[in-house]
Amino acid sequence: MTRPFRFGVVAPLTTDPSAWLDRVRRIADSGYSTLLVPDVPQWQPAPEPMLATAAAHTGLRVGTWVYAVPLRPALMVAWQAHSLSLLTDGRFELGIGAGRPGIEEEVERLGLPPVPPAERLARMRETVAVLRELDGPDRHTPVVMAVSGPKARALAAEVADTITFALHEVPRTEVAGLAAEAGAARDDLELALHVPVVGDTVAGFMAPPDTSPDALRAMDSLAVLPADPVAAAEEVQRRREEIGFSYFVVGDAGADAFASVVAELAGR
């Protein structure tokens, strides 16, 4: 199935709250559908009050990009997700993943017990199961899973609404194969693309600090889009036509440069 385009922005709070909220309003005015925040305690306040605030002041959908399951029990994540879905009148989407690079050190620093990879997948499954119980028959909080390995991809194809591949330095052809695999498992599974680089602008909270736009372009990575709006719009449409991506997530640093593409393609 061909889904209409939608676009999200990962926008952590790195300024004073009033300036951040003004930025959120500009993101909404630019046509983006979804305001997303990362799950890194050192960078910002907790995601839940930030997202509730953004939803209260705009018509945006809101979500986490993404909760790292080693940091929280499944029940806590599911409860927070259900609560946000209820308080935003269904405009919250739960993004979860097994953990970013370096998550083991963060778990240790916070004094939490280590969570082996297999247990992380089990916790992701449990989180979705508890969320479905809390939602009941009359509510369905969308779940976005950020995955890389085959077991995580299989889990997302089974229980998620949207899948995104946590693979920056991977060529287009390889990601296209993974997307085809996901589409074969579920034709109603939305494919989301995490794009940390627009032109030469790198969203530092979406990619490692040593990320090289030139190196990504050289390997034909899907983690980068052209700065030129015409070329970017053509490439976005190509990625939907050839691979199936319809939900594109960029960083706040590149959101203004990408806004004309959003204005042209959102909802089409």
Beta strands, then each sheet from edge to edge (+ up, - down):
strand 1: 6-10
strand 2: 34-37
strand 3: 61-64
strand 4: 67-68
strand 5: 92-97
strand 6: 143-147
strand 7: 162-165
strand 8: 190-195
strand 9: 197-198
strand 10: 201-202
strand 11: 224-225
strand 12: 245-251
sheet 1: 4+ 5+ 3+ 2+ 1+ 12+ 8+ 7+ 6+
sheet 2: 10+ 9- 11-
end
